[in-house]
Amino acid sequence: MTLLRKLALGFALVLVAGFCALPRIADHGMNRVARPADPFAISDGARRLHAELRIADLHADPLLWPRDLVSRGGPGQVDLPRLIEGRVVLQVFGVATQSPFGLNFERNSAETFDMNTPLAIASGWAPRTYTSRLARALHQAELLRRAAADSEGQLTLIATRGDLAQHLARYAEDPQRSAGFLGLEGMHALEGRVESLDELYAAGFRMAGFAHFFDNAFAGSSAGEEKHGLTELGREALARIEALGMIADLAHASPATIRDVLALAKRPVVVSHTGVQATCPGPRNLSDGEIRGIAANGGVIGIGAFAGAVCDTAPRAVARAMRHVRDLVGIEHVALGSDFDGAVTTAFDASETALLVEALFAEGFTPDEVRLALGENTLALLAELLPE
């Protein structure tokens, strides 16, 4: 081999190695925990209450990144040890399958270069995931199944009401465990077929969101170009979600989509991760009218822990948004939807949920209200909505 060929081969190997390292570089850079120089204080009362809680988080995205979910890792905000330490008894694992380059909360096109494609390739996912959004969703479902299998019983996958009840009974005896199920982030992953919901249901999905950062053939996004409502396909998908016993998720949905779903839904819905315009204005977050509509439907609203949802990363900002929902429609509609590992910077991770207890106390929540907001509302709704 000539020197020139050796140099070319070496250069090619460096490029390949650099490309394969991109997912880890992105994970470290996009899912940061930026703790303040002065640590947040936690009172003894908050610590005691936290030690009794059953926290349920409606949305986090660790499956998108090349990590061992079962081991405590350096990057990001969620893994099994941190869930256990934070007393997160149930975690909904969000599944994103397409993210437009330069995504923002105002306007995105489905035709924009998709950042999830190189992420799938560089992460070594199966070749079918390079072009199929549905395959990406199913691949992430398999990653969660593998994590549960490797966890020696510490991570349980929830599919039915009975699974949830059994897990909670075990948790009462031994809290060194957590559980979860899958939530789809955008129906573009259905690839135009309502029947794809059946395939996702069989793979363990129990929640389905209508849109992500762009409009699709089923529904409009709050960050889309047209921000339209449900299409005929979207109406068929909602009916199929309810028939299967899945839960409809209005996170990222356009105001028109929210209105259409609330007019048609026969079961309560959730907003898995969001903020409220009253404390953090912007198209990503819910208006008071939308909050009232979701409450009238019997649903819950998961408040995020990132600046796009609450205009800050401090736990107190999360608590202020929760307080607004409580004061407007009642404590029974308040929930947590952190969006940990959703390419967001936060001030704390899943192990530090005691900070939210302290923040809620500071916002005037009683211990019983803290229990409801951080988990019991979500657990009660899941006990009602999960399939038998």
N, C-alpha and C positions, 0 to 999 in steps of 0.2 A: 504494500500500500504506500503510495507516494505521500510526501509530507502534506501536500495540498489536500489530498483526500482525508488524511488523518485530522487536519484542522477543520475541514468541513464536517466530518463526523462528530468531532468534539463539540463544534458549535451547535450542531443539530441536537446532540444530547443535552447540552445546556438549555436550549430552548424548550425541549420536552420536559426537562426537570422543572424549569421555571413555570411552564404552563400547568403542570400537575400540582405545583405548590400554590397556585392561585386560590383554590378554595380555602385553604388554611389561612393564607394571608388575608383574604376577604373576611373570614370568620373573626380573626383577631381584630381587624380594623373596623368592622361594621357592628359587632355585637359586644360593645365595650361596657364595662362597669366603671364609671367615673365617680368615685366616692369623693366627697368634699374633704378639704384639708382638716376641718374640724368634724370629727365623727358625729353622726346623729346620736342623740341621747335616747336611751330606752329606760323607762322607769321600772321599778320592781313590780308594780301592778300590771304593767303591760306585759312583762315577761311571764308573770304567773298566768295571766289570761291566755297568752299565746300558747303556753304549754298544754292547754286544754282544748285548743281549737281543732276543727276539721276544716282546713282551707281547701277551696276548690277554685282552680284557675281555668277560665274558659278558653284561653288561647296562648300558646307559645310555639315557636318554630324550630326546635333543635334538630328535627329530622332532615332539614335542608343542608346541614353542614357535616363535614367529614370528621365525626367524633365518635367516641365510645360513650354512648348514653349511660351505660351502667357504672362507669368509673368517673370519679371526680376529676374534671379537666381544668385546664387553665383558661381557655377562651370561653366567651359566652356567659350566659346567665342561668342555664338549666342543665342539670343532669340528675340522675337518680339520687345520689347522695345529698345533693342540695335540696331536692324536693323533700326528702325525708327529714332533713334538718329543719326545713322551713315549715314542717307539718302540712305539706300539701298532700292531702289525702287523695285528691283526684286532679289530674292534669289533662286538658284537652290538647292534643297535639295537632296543630294546624299543618296543613299540607298545601304549600304554594307550588304552582307548576309553571308560571310564566310571570316575569317581571320586566316591564319595559325599561330600556336604558334611559337614565335621567328621570326616573319616576318622581312624581310630585303629587300634591294633593289637589291640584287645580284641573289639569288637562293632560291626558295621555292617550296615545293611539295603540291599538292592538297590533299595528303593523310596525311599530318601533322595534329595533333590535332587542331580542329577548336575552336578558342576562342569565336566565336559568339554563339556557342551552350549553354555553361553555362550562358552566358550573357542573352540569351533569356529566359532560365529557371528561373534564379534568378530575372529577371525583371518582371516575372509574365505574360509573353506572352502566347498566346493560345498554348495548347499542340501540335497542328499540326506544329508549328514553330520549334519544337525541332529537327525535322528530315527533314523538307522541306525548302529549300532555297527560293523557289517561295513563300511559305506561309510567310516567313519572309519579303519578299519584299512587299507583299500585306498588311501585318500587319503594316508596317511603313507607307504605303499609308493611311491606316485608321487613324493612329496617326496624320498625317498632316490634314486630313479632320476634325478630332475632334478639333484640334487646331484652324482651320479656323472658325469652328462653334462657338467656345468659345470666339472668338476674338471681337465679336460685330462689325464686318465689317472692322476691322483693318488689317486682313490678308485675302487676296483674292487668290484663286487658279486659275491659268491660264491654259487653255486648248487649246485656239484658238487665232488666230491673233486678232479677235474682242475683246476677253477678255483682251488681252494686251493693245490694243488701249483704251478701256474703262477705264482700271485701270490707265493708264498714264494720261488720261484726268481728272480723279478724283484726282490723285496725284497733278496735277497742281493747283487744288483748295484747297486741304487739304493734306499736306504731312505727316499727322499723320497716316500713313498706309504703308503697304508693300504687296508684292505678291510673289508667287513662284509656282514652279512645281517640279516634281520628276525626278531624273536622276538615272538610274540603274548603279551600279558599278560592272560590270562583268557578262558575260552571263552564268556562271555556274548556276545562279539563274533560267535560263530557263529550267533546268533539262532535257536537251537534246531535247527539243521541240521548234522549231521555232514558233509554234502556241502560245506559252506562251507570246510572244510579244503582241498579240492581247489582252490577259487578262490584261497585265500590262498597255497597252494603255488605256483600259477602266477604269483602276484604277487611271489614271491621270499621268502616266509616259509619258514624252515627249522627254527624252534623254536616250540613252542607250550606255554604254561603253562595249567594247568587253571582256576585261579581268581586273582582279584586281591583286593580288600578286602572281598568279600561272597560269599556262597554263590550258586551259579547252577544251572542245570538239568543241568549236567554233573558238578559236583564241589563240595565244601565248601572254604571258605577258613579259614585260621588266624584271620582277623578277622571271620568271618561270625557269623550268629545261631545256626545249628544246628551248624555245623562238621561236616557229614556227610561221608561218603566219596564214592566214585564212584557215580553213578547208572548205569542201563543205557545212557543216552546217553553218559555218560563212558567206559564200557567200550568202546563202539563207537568213540568218538573216539580212544582209546588205540590200538586195533587199526588204525585208519585212519592215524594218525600214523606208526606203525611200517611200515605197508605203503607209504606214500609216501616213506619215507626221511627224515622229519622227526625232530626230537629232542624228547622229552618233558621238560618243565621243571616241577619241583616247588616253585619259589618261590611263596610265599604259600599253599601248599596246607595244608589241615588235617591233623592227625596221621592221621585216618581215611583221607583221600585218599592221603597218602604211603604208608600201609600197603597200601591197595588197589592202587595203581599198582605198587609193588614186588612184590606177589604175582602180578601179571599180566604185567608187562613182559618182553618177550623180548630187548630190547636195553638197553644202559646208558642211564641218565637223567642229567640235570643238575639242580642247584639253582642257578639263574643268579645270584641275589643274595640273600644271607642272612647271618645270624650264627649263633653257637652259644651255647646256654644256659649252658655251662660258664664262659664269660667275660662273657656279657651275658644274664642271665635275661629271659624274656619269651615270649609266645605266637608272636611273629614268627620266633623262632630255633629251630634244630634241637637236639633232645635227643641224648644220646650214642647211644641206641638207634637213632634215625633216621639218624645219621651212619654207624653200623655197617651198617645196612640198605642205604644208598646205596653204601657201599664194596663190600659183597658183590655188589651189582648191577653193579659196574664203573664207576660214575658218578663225577662230580667235583662239588665243592661250591664255588661262587663266593662269596667273602667280600666283603661290602660295605664301603664307606668312609664310612658315615654313622652317626650316633649310635644310631639304632634297631637297627642290626645289631651294633655293637661297643661301645655305651655310651660313645662318645667320638668325636672326629673326628681325633685324632692318628694318624699312620701306625703308631705302635707298637701301637695298639689293634687295627688290622687284622692286624698281624703276630702278636699274641697269639692271636687267633682261628684264624689259619692254623696256628700252632704246635700248638694243641689238636687240630685235625684230623689233622695229621701224626703227633703222638704217639699218637693213639687208633687210627688206621686206616692210616697210611702216607702218605708224601709224594705218592704218585701220585694221590691223591684231592683234593689242594688246588688251588684255582683262584681267580682274581680275578673278582669281579662287582660293580663299583664302585657301581652305581646313580646315577652322575653324572646330573645334570639330572632326577632323579626327584622334584622338589620337596623336595630335601634340601640342608642346609648341610654343606659339607665344609671341611677345612683345606688342601686342595690340589686342583688340577685335573688334567686328563689330560696336561698337559705336564710335570707334576712327579712322574712315577712313580719317579724315582730315589730319592725319599723312602721309598718302600716297600722298595727294596733295602737302604737303610741300616737301616730298622726291622727287616727280616728278619735282617740280620746281627746286630743287637742281641739278637734272640731266639734266636741260636745256629744259624741256618740256614747251611749251606755254600753256596758259589757254585752248585754243581750243583742243590741243593735250591731255591735262588732261581729258577734258570732254569725248573725244573719248575713251581713254584707260580705264577709270574707269566705263564706262557704255554705252555710245552711240553706240559704235561698236557692243556690244552684243545685245542691244535693236533693232538695225537696222537688224541684222542677224535673230533675233527671229521673227521680223515682216515679214521677207521673208520666213522663214522655218516652223514656226508653221502652223498647219493645218487651213484651212479656216473654 
